[in-house]
Amino acid sequence: MIGRSAPSRVHRPSTLADLTYALLNDPAAEVVGGGTLALPRWGGHGAPESVVHLPSVLELRRRSRDAGHVTLGACVTLTEIARAPGLPNALRSAAATIGGPALRAAATIGGNVTAARPGCLAAVLLTLDASAHVIGRYPMTAPRHVPVETVLGGADLVVLSVRWQGAVGDRTAFARTAVRAAGGPNTASVAVRLGRGHCGIAVGSTGSVPHRLPHAEAVWRDHHCARRTAAAAADEAVVLPGRAAGEDYRRAAVKVLTRRLLTELEEEESA
């Protein structure tokens, strides 16, 4: 039997202090951003008794730059990210590949990172060494900054924002493969960041939580060879078979995408 069709109580805090108060006084409330993951679940299983509506907090919808850091509030939408010219190319590309226009207009970076599905934005943020500003729920804790990897797939943290240190001259790129060209389930995604003396490579949509590939990064730093690095990435990635694709297919996709992105970024630098 399906439960209620809509929550009985909706908290709409306007400030971070109000948000903390709502979470403290209604610990069972579900936190909702864009609702693109929550609403389909409610349709099948019924809505929760109460929810906390994050977009009501203006601060969570802002983008800012301060002291070299770029900060995106948790409720910044994928459409806003895809259209923001000052953000890393990889992040904009990743946001633009998720779902269709209607979904991107509602879906938020906070929800995408917390759920780690499909993992595209999370993979990019990992290469940027991003951190997340979070509130712990079980037990309730004061806001604090944690590495983004701490948040992925975690139900006990509420993401308030993500931030990273902007680096002049760094080059980033993102690509994914899917069952269908538009809208199908991802089979693998790869994000790459290259700069002077450093390299970041991360994967998502491999059946596992998005993760960095430190060994593949070391291979690139030592050899600057896209082919060898791509092979190392395919070996290192945590890949699980699923309905979208088998393990061998996903490893092959990681290898192809990594080699392509590294080659493109190298050509971009030399152009």
C-alpha positions as CSV (number, residue, x, y, z in Angstrom):
1,M,0.0,0.0,0.0
2,I,1.4,3.4,-1.0
3,G,1.5,6.0,1.7
4,R,0.8,9.7,1.7
5,S,1.2,11.5,-1.6
6,A,2.8,14.6,0.0
7,P,4.6,15.5,3.2
8,S,2.4,16.6,6.1
9,R,5.0,19.2,7.2
10,V,7.4,21.3,5.0
11,H,10.0,23.4,6.8
12,R,11.1,26.4,4.7
13,P,14.1,27.9,6.6
14,S,15.3,31.2,5.3
15,T,18.7,31.3,7.0
16,L,21.4,28.8,8.0
17,A,20.3,29.3,11.7
18,D,16.7,28.5,10.7
19,L,17.9,25.4,8.9
20,T,19.9,24.2,11.9
21,Y,16.9,24.7,14.1
22,A,14.6,22.8,11.8
23,L,17.0,19.8,11.6
24,L,17.5,19.8,15.4
25,N,13.8,20.0,16.2
26,D,12.6,17.5,13.5
27,P,15.4,15.0,13.2
28,A,13.3,12.6,11.2
29,A,12.6,15.2,8.4
30,E,13.9,14.4,5.0
31,V,16.1,17.0,3.4
32,V,15.1,18.0,-0.1
33,G,16.9,20.2,-2.6
34,G,15.8,19.9,-6.2
35,G,13.7,16.9,-5.5
36,T,14.7,15.0,-8.7
37,L,15.6,11.9,-6.7
38,A,13.1,12.3,-3.8
39,L,9.9,12.8,-5.8
40,P,10.1,9.7,-7.9
41,R,10.8,7.7,-4.7
42,W,7.8,9.2,-3.1
43,G,5.6,8.2,-6.0
44,G,6.5,4.6,-5.4
45,H,6.7,4.4,-1.7
46,G,4.9,7.4,-0.3
47,A,6.1,10.8,0.9
48,P,7.7,11.2,4.3
49,E,5.9,12.8,7.2
50,S,8.0,16.0,7.0
51,V,10.7,17.5,4.8
52,V,13.2,20.4,5.0
53,H,13.3,22.5,1.8
54,L,16.9,23.6,1.3
55,P,16.3,26.1,-1.6
56,S,14.4,28.3,0.8
57,V,17.8,29.3,2.3
58,L,19.1,32.1,0.0
59,E,22.7,31.5,0.9
60,L,22.5,27.9,-0.4
61,R,21.7,29.3,-3.9
62,R,24.7,31.6,-4.3
63,R,28.0,31.3,-6.2
64,S,31.0,33.3,-5.0
65,R,34.8,33.8,-5.2
66,D,36.8,34.8,-2.2
67,A,40.5,34.7,-1.5
68,G,41.1,32.4,-4.5
69,H,38.3,29.9,-3.5
70,V,35.3,29.2,-5.7
71,T,32.2,28.3,-3.7
72,L,28.9,26.9,-4.9
73,G,25.9,26.7,-2.6
74,A,24.3,23.3,-2.4
75,C,21.2,24.5,-4.2
76,V,22.9,25.9,-7.3
77,T,21.3,24.0,-10.2
78,L,23.0,22.0,-12.9
79,T,21.7,24.5,-15.5
80,E,23.4,27.4,-13.6
81,I,26.6,25.4,-13.5
82,A,26.5,24.5,-17.2
83,R,26.0,28.1,-18.1
84,A,28.6,29.8,-15.8
85,P,31.6,30.7,-17.9
86,G,33.9,31.2,-14.9
87,L,33.7,27.6,-13.7
88,P,36.1,24.8,-14.8
89,N,35.3,23.3,-18.2
90,A,34.9,19.8,-16.7
91,L,32.3,20.9,-14.2
92,R,30.3,22.7,-16.8
93,S,30.5,19.8,-19.2
94,A,29.5,17.3,-16.5
95,A,26.5,19.4,-15.5
96,A,25.4,19.7,-19.1
97,T,25.4,15.9,-19.7
98,I,23.0,15.0,-16.9
99,G,19.4,14.3,-17.9
100,G,17.4,16.7,-19.9
101,P,16.7,20.5,-19.6
102,A,13.9,20.1,-17.1
103,L,15.9,17.9,-14.8
104,R,19.0,20.1,-15.0
105,A,16.8,23.2,-14.1
106,A,15.7,21.5,-10.8
107,A,18.6,19.2,-9.9
108,T,21.3,20.7,-7.5
109,I,24.9,20.1,-7.0
110,G,24.4,19.3,-3.3
111,G,21.9,16.5,-4.2
112,N,24.1,15.2,-7.0
113,V,27.2,15.0,-4.8
114,T,25.4,13.5,-1.7
115,A,23.7,10.8,-3.7
116,A,26.8,10.2,-5.9
117,R,24.5,9.5,-8.7
118,P,25.3,9.5,-11.6
119,G,28.6,10.7,-10.1
120,C,29.6,13.1,-12.9
121,L,29.9,16.3,-10.8
122,A,31.4,14.3,-7.9
123,A,34.2,13.0,-10.1
124,V,35.1,16.5,-11.3
125,L,35.1,17.9,-7.7
126,L,37.4,15.1,-6.6
127,T,40.0,16.2,-9.2
128,L,39.7,19.7,-7.9
129,D,40.5,18.6,-4.4
130,A,37.2,20.2,-3.4
131,S,35.8,20.3,0.1
132,A,32.1,20.4,1.3
133,H,30.6,22.5,4.1
134,V,28.3,20.2,5.9
135,I,26.1,19.7,8.9
136,G,26.1,16.3,10.6
137,R,22.6,14.9,11.4
138,Y,23.1,11.6,13.3
139,P,24.3,13.0,15.7
140,M,23.7,16.7,15.0
141,T,26.9,18.6,14.6
142,A,28.0,22.1,13.9
143,P,28.8,23.1,10.3
144,R,32.3,22.0,9.3
145,H,34.4,21.5,6.1
146,V,35.2,18.0,5.0
147,P,36.8,16.5,1.9
148,V,34.1,15.9,-0.8
149,E,34.9,12.1,-0.8
150,T,33.5,12.1,2.8
151,V,30.1,13.1,1.6
152,L,29.6,10.8,-1.4
153,G,26.6,8.5,-0.7
154,G,26.4,9.6,2.9
155,A,22.9,10.0,4.4
156,D,24.1,11.5,7.7
157,L,25.5,14.8,6.3
158,V,23.6,17.8,4.9
159,V,25.7,19.6,2.2
160,L,25.6,23.4,2.5
161,S,28.2,24.2,-0.2
162,V,31.2,22.9,-2.0
163,R,34.4,24.9,-2.7
164,W,37.8,24.5,-4.2
165,Q,41.0,26.5,-4.7
166,G,40.9,28.1,-8.2
167,A,44.2,27.6,-10.0
168,V,45.1,29.8,-13.0
169,G,46.3,27.8,-15.9
170,D,44.8,24.5,-14.9
171,R,43.0,22.6,-17.6
172,T,40.1,20.3,-17.0
173,A,38.0,18.0,-19.1
174,F,35.1,15.5,-18.6
175,A,33.5,12.8,-20.7
176,R,31.2,9.9,-20.2
177,T,29.7,6.9,-22.0
178,A,26.1,5.9,-21.7
179,V,23.8,3.1,-22.9
180,R,22.1,5.6,-25.2
181,A,23.5,8.9,-26.5
182,A,21.0,11.0,-24.7
183,G,19.4,10.2,-21.3
184,G,20.5,6.6,-21.0
185,P,22.2,5.2,-17.9
186,N,25.9,6.0,-17.6
187,T,28.4,3.1,-18.0
188,A,31.5,5.2,-17.0
189,S,32.6,8.8,-16.6
190,V,36.1,10.3,-16.3
191,A,37.3,13.7,-15.1
192,V,40.8,15.0,-15.6
193,R,42.6,18.0,-14.3
194,L,46.1,19.0,-15.4
195,G,48.3,21.8,-14.1
196,R,52.0,22.5,-13.5
197,G,53.4,19.6,-11.5
198,H,50.0,18.0,-10.6
199,C,47.4,15.8,-12.2
200,G,43.9,14.7,-11.0
201,I,42.0,11.8,-12.5
202,A,38.7,10.5,-11.1
203,V,36.0,8.2,-12.3
204,G,32.3,7.9,-11.7
205,S,29.3,5.8,-12.9
206,T,31.4,2.6,-12.7
207,G,29.0,0.9,-10.3
208,S,31.0,2.2,-7.4
209,V,31.2,5.5,-5.6
210,P,33.1,8.1,-7.6
211,H,36.8,8.0,-6.7
212,R,40.3,9.3,-7.5
213,L,42.9,7.2,-9.2
214,P,46.2,8.1,-7.5
215,H,48.3,5.4,-9.2
216,A,47.2,6.5,-12.7
217,E,48.0,10.1,-11.7
218,A,51.5,9.0,-10.7
219,V,52.0,7.3,-14.0
220,W,51.1,10.5,-15.8
221,R,53.4,12.6,-13.7
222,D,56.3,10.2,-14.3
223,H,55.8,9.5,-18.0
224,H,53.4,12.1,-19.5
225,C,52.0,9.3,-21.7
226,A,48.3,9.2,-22.3
227,R,48.4,5.5,-23.4
228,R,50.2,4.2,-20.3
229,T,48.1,6.4,-17.9
230,A,44.9,5.2,-19.5
231,A,45.9,1.6,-19.1
232,A,46.7,2.3,-15.4
233,A,43.4,4.0,-14.9
234,A,41.5,1.1,-16.3
235,D,43.3,-1.3,-14.0
236,E,42.9,0.9,-10.9
237,A,39.3,1.9,-11.2
238,V,36.8,0.1,-8.9
239,V,34.4,-1.3,-11.5
240,L,31.3,-3.4,-10.8
241,P,29.1,-5.1,-13.3
242,G,25.5,-3.9,-13.5
243,R,22.5,-3.7,-15.8
244,A,24.0,-0.8,-17.7
245,A,27.2,-2.6,-18.6
246,G,29.6,-5.4,-17.6
247,E,32.9,-5.0,-15.8
248,D,35.1,-5.5,-19.0
249,Y,33.0,-2.9,-20.9
250,R,33.3,-0.3,-18.1
251,R,37.1,-0.8,-17.8
252,A,37.4,-0.4,-21.6
253,A,35.4,2.8,-21.4
254,V,37.6,4.2,-18.6
255,K,40.6,3.5,-20.7
256,V,39.3,5.1,-23.8
257,L,37.9,8.2,-22.0
258,T,41.1,8.7,-20.0
259,R,43.3,8.5,-23.0
260,R,41.1,10.8,-25.0
261,L,40.9,13.5,-22.4
262,L,44.6,13.5,-21.6
263,T,45.4,13.8,-25.3
264,E,42.9,16.6,-25.8
265,L,44.3,18.6,-22.8
266,E,47.9,18.1,-24.0
267,E,47.0,19.3,-27.5
268,E,45.1,22.3,-26.0
269,E,48.3,23.3,-24.1
270,S,50.5,23.1,-27.1
271,A,48.1,24.9,-29.4
